[in-house]
Amino acid sequence: MRVLGVDPGLTRCGVGVVEGVAGRPLTMLGVGVVRTPADADLGHRLVAVEQGLEQWLDEHRPEVVAVERVFSQHNVRTVMGTAQASAVAILCASRRGIPVVLHTPSEVKAAVTGSGRADKAQVGAMVTRLLRLDAPPKPADAADALALAICHIWRAPAQNRLQRAAALHASRTPRAPQAPRASKGRTI
């Protein structure tokens, strides 16, 4: 499975491509950031993020795009930029018919480090170890993007089994009888 991880942001949007399957050594195929100038117009910044992500999609042809789920922060301006960049990533992948999955920061940290409360240095260190890199990817947004891809590769088999089981259960569960509709005629 080839996964493009996206750590959304307007100034630095982390991107990383990892290939592999759960239970086997993983391979990093690429890592970087899509940057936009903080003083540029919002529309131009979003177009720059789109163009950067389109280049990554063209070059690496991922089967899945894993995006960090935006969570509420105290700084509304920061969360808005993150949400906008996240939407661009979802749009770029969806336009191409590539499935998109969202993972929370704590899911990613727990998958990669074993603790949902790990700090950025711990995530970077584990990404370095898991992908057998010489040094942690810089900036941290790039390491976070790789962590998203790793998280998805490791979680996908269990998520797929749960989805299949839920679909099977839903198809076998008898539907409850519907209550009769009230007639529009007069009642005595």
C-alpha positions as CSV (number, residue, x, y, z in Angstrom):
1,M,0.0,0.0,0.0
2,R,1.3,3.4,-0.9
3,V,0.1,6.3,1.3
4,L,0.5,10.0,1.0
5,G,0.4,11.5,4.5
6,V,-0.6,15.2,4.7
7,D,0.0,17.3,7.8
8,P,-2.1,20.3,6.8
9,G,-1.1,23.9,7.3
10,L,-1.0,27.1,5.3
11,T,2.5,28.2,5.9
12,R,4.0,24.6,6.0
13,C,1.9,21.7,4.7
14,G,3.9,18.5,5.5
15,V,3.8,15.7,3.0
16,G,5.3,12.3,3.1
17,V,4.9,9.1,1.1
18,V,5.3,5.7,2.7
19,E,4.9,2.3,1.1
20,G,4.4,-1.1,2.8
21,V,2.1,-3.4,4.7
22,A,1.4,-3.9,8.3
23,G,3.9,-6.3,9.9
24,R,6.7,-5.7,7.4
25,P,9.4,-3.0,7.1
26,L,8.1,0.2,5.6
27,T,9.8,2.3,2.9
28,M,9.8,6.1,2.7
29,L,9.4,7.2,-0.9
30,G,9.5,11.0,-0.3
31,V,9.1,13.7,2.3
32,G,8.9,17.4,2.2
33,V,6.7,20.5,2.8
34,V,4.6,22.7,0.6
35,R,5.3,26.3,1.7
36,T,3.4,29.5,1.2
37,P,4.4,33.0,2.3
38,A,2.5,34.1,5.4
39,D,2.0,37.6,3.9
40,A,0.4,36.4,0.7
41,D,-3.4,36.6,0.0
42,L,-5.3,33.6,1.3
43,G,-6.6,32.6,-2.1
44,H,-3.0,32.5,-3.5
45,R,-1.8,30.5,-0.6
46,L,-4.6,27.9,-1.1
47,V,-3.7,27.7,-4.8
48,A,-0.1,27.2,-3.9
49,V,-1.0,24.3,-1.5
50,E,-3.2,22.8,-4.2
51,Q,-0.4,23.0,-6.8
52,G,2.1,21.5,-4.4
53,L,-0.2,18.6,-3.5
54,E,-1.0,17.9,-7.1
55,Q,2.7,17.6,-7.9
56,W,3.1,15.1,-5.0
57,L,0.0,13.1,-6.3
58,D,1.4,13.1,-9.9
59,E,4.9,12.0,-8.8
60,H,4.0,9.3,-6.2
61,R,0.6,8.0,-7.3
62,P,-0.6,7.0,-3.8
63,E,-3.4,4.5,-3.3
64,V,-4.7,6.4,-0.2
65,V,-4.3,9.9,1.2
66,A,-4.1,10.2,5.0
67,V,-4.9,13.6,6.4
68,E,-4.6,14.8,10.0
69,R,-8.1,15.5,11.3
70,V,-8.4,19.1,12.3
71,F,-9.1,19.5,16.0
72,S,-10.2,22.5,18.0
73,Q,-7.4,24.8,19.2
74,H,-7.5,27.9,21.2
75,N,-6.1,30.0,18.3
76,V,-9.0,30.2,15.9
77,R,-6.9,31.7,13.2
78,T,-4.5,28.8,13.2
79,V,-7.3,26.2,13.2
80,M,-8.9,27.9,10.2
81,G,-5.8,27.8,8.2
82,T,-5.3,24.2,9.1
83,A,-8.9,23.3,8.1
84,Q,-8.5,25.2,4.8
85,A,-5.3,23.3,3.9
86,S,-7.0,20.1,5.0
87,A,-9.9,20.7,2.7
88,V,-7.5,21.4,-0.2
89,A,-5.8,18.0,0.4
90,I,-9.2,16.2,0.6
91,L,-10.3,17.9,-2.6
92,C,-7.2,17.1,-4.6
93,A,-7.4,13.4,-3.7
94,S,-11.1,13.1,-4.2
95,R,-10.9,14.8,-7.6
96,R,-8.7,11.9,-8.6
97,G,-10.8,9.2,-7.0
98,I,-8.2,8.5,-4.3
99,P,-9.7,7.4,-1.0
100,V,-9.1,9.9,1.9
101,V,-8.8,8.9,5.5
102,L,-8.6,11.2,8.5
103,H,-6.6,10.4,11.7
104,T,-6.5,12.4,14.9
105,P,-3.2,13.6,16.2
106,S,-3.5,11.3,19.2
107,E,-4.3,8.3,17.0
108,V,-1.1,9.0,15.0
109,K,1.0,9.5,18.1
110,A,-0.3,6.3,19.7
111,A,0.2,4.3,16.5
112,V,3.8,5.4,16.0
113,T,5.1,5.9,19.6
114,G,2.7,3.9,21.7
115,S,1.5,7.0,23.5
116,G,-1.2,9.4,22.3
117,R,0.5,12.1,24.3
118,A,3.9,11.9,22.7
119,D,5.7,15.1,21.8
120,K,7.0,16.1,18.3
121,A,10.5,15.0,19.2
122,Q,9.3,11.5,20.1
123,V,7.3,11.2,16.9
124,G,10.3,12.3,14.9
125,A,12.5,9.8,16.6
126,M,10.1,6.9,16.0
127,V,9.5,7.9,12.4
128,T,13.3,7.9,11.9
129,R,13.7,4.5,13.5
130,L,10.7,2.9,11.7
131,L,11.7,4.1,8.3
132,R,15.4,3.4,9.0
133,L,16.4,7.1,8.2
134,D,19.7,8.7,9.2
135,A,18.1,11.7,10.9
136,P,14.6,12.9,11.7
137,P,12.9,14.7,8.8
138,K,12.9,18.5,9.2
139,P,10.7,20.4,9.8
140,A,8.5,18.5,12.2
141,D,5.6,18.9,9.7
142,A,7.4,16.6,7.4
143,A,7.9,14.0,10.1
144,D,4.2,14.3,11.1
145,A,3.2,13.6,7.5
146,L,5.2,10.4,7.5
147,A,3.7,9.4,10.8
148,L,0.2,9.8,9.3
149,A,1.1,7.5,6.5
150,I,2.6,4.9,8.9
151,C,-0.4,5.1,11.1
152,H,-2.8,4.4,8.2
153,I,-0.8,1.5,6.9
154,W,-0.8,-0.1,10.3
155,R,-4.5,0.7,11.1
156,A,-6.0,0.0,7.7
157,P,-6.2,-3.8,8.0
158,A,-8.2,-3.6,11.3
159,Q,-10.4,-0.8,10.1
160,N,-11.2,-2.8,6.9
161,R,-12.2,-5.9,8.9
162,L,-14.4,-3.7,11.2
163,Q,-16.1,-2.1,8.2
164,R,-16.7,-5.5,6.5
165,A,-18.1,-6.9,9.8
166,A,-20.4,-3.9,10.2
167,A,-21.6,-4.2,6.6
168,L,-22.3,-7.9,7.0
169,H,-24.1,-7.3,10.3
170,A,-26.3,-4.6,8.7
171,S,-27.2,-6.8,5.7
172,R,-28.3,-9.7,8.0
173,T,-30.2,-7.6,10.6
174,P,-33.9,-7.7,9.9
175,R,-35.6,-4.4,9.6
176,A,-38.0,-3.4,12.3
177,P,-41.6,-3.3,11.0
178,Q,-42.8,0.1,10.2
179,A,-45.7,1.6,12.1
180,P,-48.9,2.1,9.9
181,R,-49.4,5.5,8.5
182,A,-52.3,7.6,9.7
183,S,-54.9,7.9,7.1
184,K,-55.9,11.3,5.7
185,G,-59.6,10.4,5.8
186,R,-62.0,11.1,8.6
187,T,-62.1,8.9,11.7
188,I,-65.2,8.4,13.8
